[in-house]
Amino acid sequence: MTDDTTVMHFDIHHITAEQLAALGVSQIAYVKPVLHNGAHAFAIHAADGTPMALAADRDTALAAIVQHAMFPSLVH
């Protein structure tokens, strides 16, 4: 049986900027309220800020994140 996940090992006391930026990118997404075409919506971004999706309401945005095996975080 093979495992498709990649495990990064590093000394937390000597972390590089690149390693810090990569932490949580594939596990954490955040939801931020936005205006899109004049309507209120909720943007979903990867931990590094990359836009991933747009949802009409917060609950739908959170559900989409969880459905993709990620952990949601809210930005106010």
Helices and strands as residue ranges (DSSP letters): G 12-14, H 17-22, E 28-36, E 39-46, E 51-55, H 58-67, E 71-74
